[in-house]
Amino acid sequence: MDTPIYDFLRRYNGADMARFHMPGHKGRPFLGCEPLDITEVHGADALYEADGIIAQSEANATALFGSRRTLYSTEGSSQCIRAMLYLALTCRPSGTAPFIVAARNVHKAFVYAAALLDFEVVWLWPEESSSLCACPVSPENLEKTLAALPAPPAAVYLTSPDYLGGMADIATLAKICHAHGTVLAVDNAHGAYLRFLSPSRHPLDLGADLCCDSAHKTLPVLTGGAYLHIGKCAPAAMAERAKSALALFGSTSPSYLTMASLDLCNRYLAEDYPTRLAETVQRLFALRETLTARGWRVEDSDPLRLTIAAPAGFPGTALADRLRQSGVECEYADRDFLVLMVTPENTPADFDRLLAALGENRTPYTLPMSLPLAQGKRAWSIREALFAPQETVPAEKALGRVCGAPTVACPPAIPIAVSGEVIGPEALALFRYYGVETVDVLK
Ligand SMILES: Cc1ncc(COP(=O)(O)O)c(C=O)c1O
């Protein structure tokens, strides 16, 4: 597969041009990567008006993902989420109303999009939850929610995989959305690689209409590189307007380094990646079995993730410290879980180090406790609240106040209380549980 952006950058750098253009480093190495970091010079195309090398590279990505259209973002899934919701609202199927039904474990980019686009949200709550990160949505719950609405929403929005690796039954949920005349949009930030499993488990292949993937999270792509995918069955207008949707929320100076990285990744994916991915999935499967035999409770998760439950009295954060001392850094840890993300770029030596650092677990487990999410009463719209004057107060003093900004630690950047909601005792308990010390509330 060709790599037109990367090739152009190499050629341009090799041509030894006197750079009387941005960026100000003029290609001199400070970090080391500057020689390949350019702007929209002659021949370099332009991300939001692409008809040259960037359009060719995006066409390669479109072919690889089997989508109607795949577009690059250099500002992560965060930019794609805003664009996706803009498309869902502006190109919504006839008969739908301009609001979104969303599973509550949204990334905060969703809340920002709700403020910018001023849409209402009907939340899907889990029947049972053991973490802020998880919000399993059953087909019955979705069916019941959609059936009870006066009109179908512009879209149903799910996060899958979630931060712990929980995966929704996209195929069934997509069918329910379509039967109700609406579309399914999926935050697949953690699942770009799912397309390359055999069979594919990528949301687009399971029936989603819109989907975003953070290429940088699970593929060898520089931070910020992401895809916005429009599915083959999505309304045609969504594909036509996708570029302008991304432009609405993006910088006018998108990073060529990140674009070149996405471009190179196309070749990586087209070569022996599926085989290497399958081998890594197998290796991780074996590692899970070893850890289980050594007394660890390993949670079900997407295939490239290792989610370990914390034993009683031994928080995930303490486990993360233990690993750090042995030269292993995890992706995420809270009281209940430790999350590690794996790709084919992890070496067998990485796996050995991890196993040695974890050792045997002799601390018993208690039954997983249920952690109800906070269903705060909505007093203001998300937009009204996020744009209103706010003050920061200690979390303990927030009871009864209206949430201003979705105060959350990042990762996982999943709001406990959403802007405009009255902070009740459940939210207070969750602030305490997740160590949130201050909250932005309306003045
Ligand atoms: C579930 C989820 N969605 C969206 C995002 C935002 O992705 P990005 O960092 O690519 O903007 C994240 C970031 O961690 C995430 O975990």
Ligand as a Chemical Component Dictionary entry (heavy atoms), coordinates in Angstrom:
data_LIG
# 
_chem_comp.id                   LIG 
_chem_comp.type                 NON-POLYMER 
_chem_comp.pdbx_formal_charge   0 
_chem_comp.three_letter_code    LIG 
# 
loop_
_chem_comp_atom.comp_id 
_chem_comp_atom.atom_id 
_chem_comp_atom.alt_atom_id 
_chem_comp_atom.type_symbol 
_chem_comp_atom.charge 
_chem_comp_atom.model_Cartn_x 
_chem_comp_atom.model_Cartn_y 
_chem_comp_atom.model_Cartn_z 
_chem_comp_atom.pdbx_ordinal 
LIG C1 C1 C 0 -13.636 6.188  25.657 1  
LIG C2 C2 C 0 -12.853 7.364  25.158 2  
LIG N1 N1 N 0 -13.376 8.155  24.203 3  
LIG C3 C3 C 0 -12.729 9.217  23.722 4  
LIG C4 C4 C 0 -11.482 9.545  24.168 5  
LIG C5 C5 C 0 -10.781 10.725 23.601 6  
LIG O1 O1 O 0 -9.835  10.242 22.693 7  
LIG P1 P1 P 0 -8.599  11.106 22.212 8  
LIG O2 O2 O 0 -7.617  11.101 23.324 9  
LIG O3 O3 O 0 -8.110  10.339 21.015 10 
LIG O4 O4 O 0 -9.087  12.447 21.869 11 
LIG C6 C6 C 0 -10.892 8.756  25.173 12 
LIG C7 C7 C 0 -9.561  9.107  25.696 13 
LIG O5 O5 O 0 -8.970  8.454  26.479 14 
LIG C8 C8 C 0 -11.590 7.638  25.672 15 
LIG O6 O6 O 0 -11.073 6.872  26.640 16 
# 
loop_
_chem_comp_bond.comp_id 
_chem_comp_bond.atom_id_1 
_chem_comp_bond.atom_id_2 
_chem_comp_bond.value_order 
_chem_comp_bond.pdbx_ordinal 
LIG C1 C2 SING 1  
LIG C2 N1 SING 2  
LIG C2 C8 DOUB 3  
LIG N1 C3 DOUB 4  
LIG C3 C4 SING 5  
LIG C4 C5 SING 6  
LIG C4 C6 DOUB 7  
LIG C5 O1 SING 8  
LIG O1 P1 SING 9  
LIG P1 O2 DOUB 10 
LIG P1 O3 SING 11 
LIG P1 O4 SING 12 
LIG C6 C7 SING 13 
LIG C6 C8 SING 14 
LIG C7 O5 DOUB 15 
LIG C8 O6 SING 16 
# 
